[in-house]
Amino acid sequence: MGFLEELSKEDCAIVDSTVFKEYGYLMCLSGFYPSLKPEKKVLSVIQFILFMFTLLINISALIITVYLADDDETILTQSLHFLIIFGLSFFIFLSFTKSRPQFSRIHRDIGQGGFKYDKDTHIFATSIKDSSKKKKKIIFFALPTFVSVISLVIIVIGPLADYFAGKLGDEIYTKGGISLNLPVPCWTPFGSSTIATFLASSLMEAAGHSVNALALITANISVFYMVEHVSTELKILHLAIKRLKERAQVLYRNRFGNNEMKNEYLTDCYKECLKENIAHHQKILSLNCDMNDVLSLCFSFGYFTGTLMIAISGVLVIFGNGHIGPVANAAFMGFTEIMQVLLICWCGEEVTQASKDISTILYSSEWYYQDKDSNQLLEMMLLRSQKPLFLYFNNISNLPANLETFSNLMNTAYSYFNLLYAIREEA
């Protein structure tokens, strides 16, 4: 159990209570943050194994479906869609599991309320934190609803579209053995020609899609929450820098009372307040590094596959033939993938822009009235703020998640689409 102890080395009561407060039972149900306490450790390991087995058996079935569906483009491309999504969920589980210590450190900071300043700054920062809480509430209810509706539509719209188009027919299997009467046409080890085998195959699909949806919902919410925390801390840092002069005066009064202020002591108070800002900035840098460690593996996989999925959706919508259900599914899945990537890029853009603003605020802080030592401290922070923070799709190549990358991704998807279009035209 040494491996599990290594994973839980950053766990503490604050982290456990914060995770429950922020996500409810979602983290425990999804297996992203299972309890590793001695009395629950075995159950958590069993849950993880069951989820991995469920994903792997569905991934295996989809790989076989892709191999057997070479004569049916709609089933082939739809199976590729789901194969990519299940693969993404698999990488999400691995990413959150291996990066549990970093995840715990971020949520410990959330539970502790972030960086602490004086009471007056805390009062001003309350409105920033309240706005962040409102955003989290909206995301917590809106995102699961969106994913659930899209998942339901993807499963239901196919059979309904084929039914109203009169294309259902009596055929149960394709020539390759793919079951056509399942909610999502797929090869299964059980088949679907009898009630018992149909139920077994449907149960396998339902379990896989449930784990998949739960993983995607939890991952998206946690991404937004972690980004929101870093973004909120950056905004509070902006506020604290703008209030440098006032904070120094407050610190002076706390130490020397309301007597006439002496410049030498006031300068010392100013330097201490500036050191607080530097410490806060360093903490934000550490939080951003931990956040990228948690998300790098699944983001790296998701970037390339997301681009490919958008292109495949476009080709399937244009060239789909036979059953129109998979074509309708492809349209929804392509739209969902675009929204998914856009959410990540928007989150990354928010962090980057907030970190860029630090240098502007520092330069506007009336530094020219301060002594040489204070300006040296300010210059150190200013130099570091010239390198903005990023949420990365890939830590190795440092591919940032921002709106510029989203634009490039859409251009790349269009290039893939043209390539697939040309291949299809020549066939």
N, C-alpha and C positions, 0 to 999 in steps of 0.2 A: 504493500500500500504506500510505498515511498513516493510513487508518482502522484498519487492523489494528495498526499501531504504537501508536495511541492506546488500543486495547483492551488491549494487552499491556504497558502502561507500568508496571503494578504487579507484573508477573510477575518471579520470581526463582527461584533454585535451591531456596530454602526452600519456596516455594509449590508448585513442581513435585513435590518429594519428599513434602510433606505431603499433597497431593491423591492421590498414588499410594498413600501409606501408609494413608490413611483410606478410599479408595474402590476401590483396585486399578485395574483397567482400565475400571471402570464409567464414569467421567467422560469418558475418551477415546472409548470405544465409543458412548456416547450423544451425543457432540458438544457436551456442555455445557462442557467444558474441553479443547478440542483443542489440540495443540501448535502454537504459532505461531513456532517456531524457523525460521530461513530454509530449512533442508533439508526441513522438514515442512509448511511453510505452504501450499503448493499442494494437497497431499493433504487438509489440514484444510478448505480452502475447498471442494474438490470434495465432501467428505463432507457439509458443511453444505448445499450446494446439492442433493445427492441426497436428504437427509432432508427438506428443505423441499419439494422436488418430490413426494416420496412422500406427504407429508401433504396437499399442495394437491390432488393428483389424486384422493385418496380423499375429501377434503372436497368437491370438485366433484361427484364421483359421488354422494355422499350428498345434496347439495343437489338434484340432478336426481331422485334417488330420492324425496325428500320431495315434490317437485312432482308426480311421476307416481303417487304412492301415495295420492291423495286418496280413493280408493274402498276402501282397506284400512287400517283404523285401527291394527292391530298392526304392520304394516310401517312405517307412517308414524311412529308413536311410537318404535319401535325405531331407525329411521334418525335421528330427532331426537336420541335418546340418543347414538348414535355420532358424530353431527355435533358435538354439544357437546363430547364427549371429545376428538375430533381437534382441534377449535378450541382447547381448553384446552392440548393439547400444543404447538400452534403458538405460542401466547402464552408458554408456558414456555420454548421455544427462544429466542424474541425477548428475553424478560426476562433470561435468564441470559447471553445474548450481549451485550446492551447494558450489563449491570452487571458485566461481567467484572472491572474494576478493584476494585470493592467486594468481590466474591467473593474476589479474590486477597488483599486486605488482611485479611479475616477469617481466611483459611487461613494467612496468614503469621503471624498472632498465635497460631493453634493450633500451628503448627510451632515457634514460639519458646517455647511452654510457658506462655503467658499472662503475667500480671504477676508480677514477682519480689519476694519478701519475704525476710526473714532465714531462716536454716536451720531454726530451730525451727518457724516458721510453715509453712515448706515441708513439714516432716515431718507436721504436722497436716493439711495440705492434700492429702497424698498419698492418703489414704483417700477423699476427695471425688473426686479424679481417677480413682482405680481404679474407684469406683462408676460414674462416667460412662463409662469404657471398657467396662464390662460391659454397660451399656445399649446402647451403640453396636453391640457385637457381636450382641446379640439382635436389634436392629432390622435390621442388615445382612443377616442370614439369614432372619429372619421375614417382613420386608416383601416381598422379591422372591418368596418362596414363596407368600405370600398373594395377591399380584397375579397371579402365574402360574397358580395354581389357579383363581382367579376368572375369569381370561381364558379358560382352557381350558374351564371349565364353561359360560361364556357362549357359546362357539363350538360346544361339543358338545351341550349340553343341549337346544338348540332342535330340531335334527334328530332326536335320540333321543326327545324328548317327542312329536313329530309321528309318528314311526315307531310307537311303542307305542300311540298314540291312533288309528292307522290313517288319518292325514290327509295322508300324503305325496302320494299320487296320482302321475299321470304328467305333470302340468303343469310346463313348464319356465319359462314367462314369464307374467306377469300381462298384463292388457289394455294396460297402459302400457309394457310391455317390461322390467319388473324381473325379474331372474333369481332363480327360487325354489330352484334346486338348488345354490346356493352355501352355504357354511357360515353366512354372514350374508346374507340376501336383499338384493340391491342391484342397481341399474342399473350396467352397466359398458360402456365403449366397445367391448369385444370380444364381448360376448354370452357364452353358455355352452351352446350347443346341440350343439357338437362337442367332441371330446376336447381339441383344440388350444385352442379358445376358452375352454373350461372351465378348463384349466390356466392360461391367461394371466390370466383373471379371478381365479382362486383365488390366483395368485401376487401379483397386485396387492393383494388383500385381506390376504394373509399379510404382505407387506412393510409395508403401512400399519399393521396391528395390532401388528407387532413393534416398529416405530419408536415407536408410541404407548405400548406397554407399557414399553419401555426408558426413554422420557422420564418417564413417571409414576413408575416405580420410582426412577430417579435423583433426580428432583425431591423425592420424599418423604424419601428417605434424607438428602439434603443439607439439607433444611429441618430435620429432626430433629437433625442434627449441628451445624448453626449455632446452633440454639436451645439445644442441650445445652451448647455452649461458653459462650454468654452466661450461661446459668443456673449453670454451674460457676464461672465467674468471680464471679458475684454471691455464691455460697455461700462462696467463698474470701474475698471482701471482708467478709462477715459475720464470718468467723472472725478476720480481721485486726483488725477493729474491736473485737471481744470481747477480743482479746489486746493492746490498745493499751498498757496498763500494763506488761505483761510484755515487749513489744517495746521499749518505751522503756528498761527496765532492762537488756535485752540490749545495746542500742546504747550505753548508758552504760558498761557493763563493757568492751565492745570498744574504747572510746575511752580510758577512765581506769583500767581494771583493776578489781580487787576492793576498791578502797579505799572508805571510807565515802562514801555518795552525798550530794552537795550538791544541795539543791532547785533552785537556779537552773540548774545544768547538766542535771539530770534533766528539768526543764521544757522546756529546749531540745530534748532528745532526744524528749520527748513530742510537741512541735510538729512535728518532722521526720517522726515516724511518722504523725502525723495528715495531714501533707501527702502522704505516700505513699498513704494511703487516698483522699484527694481526687483525686490523679492516676489512681489505679486506677478510681475511679468515673467520671471523665471518659473514660477509655479504654473502659469498658463502654458509656457513652452513645454513643460514636462507633461501636462495634461494632454496637450495636442499630440505629443509623441506617443503616449499611451493609447490614445484614441486611434491613431494610424496603425499601431501594432495590432489592435483588436480587429480592425476592419480590412487590413491589407490583403489577406488571403482571399476572402470572398469578393472584395472589390476587383482584384486582379482578374479573377475568373469571370466576374459579371460584366466587366467592360467589353472584352472581346465577344463573349457569347451574346451580350445584349445587342451589339452592333449586328451580329449575324442574324439574330432572331428578327430584328426589325426588317432586314432585307428579305428574309425568307417569308415573312408575313406578306410583304408587298407582292412577291412573286406568286404566292399561293392565292391571294385574293384575285390577281389578274388571270392566272392560268388554271385555277382549280377546275376540275371536271368531275363528273360522276356525282357522288354525294356532295351536296353543298354545305352540309353541316360543318365539316372541317374548315371550309372556306370562311364561314361566318366566325368560327372559333379563332381563326388566324387573325382576322381583323381586330377582334377584342384583345387577343394576346399581344399583338403588335402595339396597340394603343397603350396597354398596361405597361409594357416594357419601356416605352417612351416616357411615360409618367414616372416610372421607377427611376430611370437614369436622370431625369430632370430634377426629381426630388433630391437625389444625392448631390448633383451639381449645384443646385440652389443652396443647399446646406454648406457645401464647400465654399461657395462664393461669399456667403455671409461671414464666415470665419476670416477669409482672406481680406475682405474689405475692412472689417473691424480692426484687424491687425495693422493694415496699412495706415489707418487713421491715427495710430499712436504717434508716428513721427510728426504729423502736422500739428497735433495737440501739444506735443512737447515743444516744438518750435515756437508755439504761440503762448508759452507759459511765462513770459516776461523774464527769461533767463538772463537778460542783459543787466538786470538789477542785482544779480547774485554774485557771490565771490567766486574765486577761481576753483576751489574745491567742489563747490556745488555744481559748477558748470562742467567739471570733469566727470562727475557722476552722471549728469544729464546727458553728456556727449556719449558715454558708454551705452546708455539705454537707447539713445537716438540711433547709434550705429547698428545695434541689434534689430531695432524696429524697421530698418531699411530692408531687411529680409523678411517678408510677410509669411504668415503661417498658411499652410495648405492642408486640405484633406486630400490624401493621395489615392488614386485608383491603383497605383503600383509604387511601392516604396523603393523598388530597385531602380526603375527608370524615372522615378519622381514625376509621374504623370498626374497633374493636379485635377481634382474634381471641381470644376468651375464652369461657368456658362460658355466660356471660350472652348473648353474641351467638349461640352455638349454639342456645340455647333460643329466642331470637327468630327464628332462621332456620327452626327446625322449625315454629314458629307461622305464619311466612310461607308455608312450604311447604304447610301445612294449608289456609291461605286460598286459595292457588293451586289446590289440589286441589278445594276446594269450588266454585271458579269453573268449573274444567274439568268437574266433575261436573254442575253446573247446565247448562252449554252442551250436554253430551252428552245430558242428559235432555230438553232442549227440542228437540234435533235429531230 
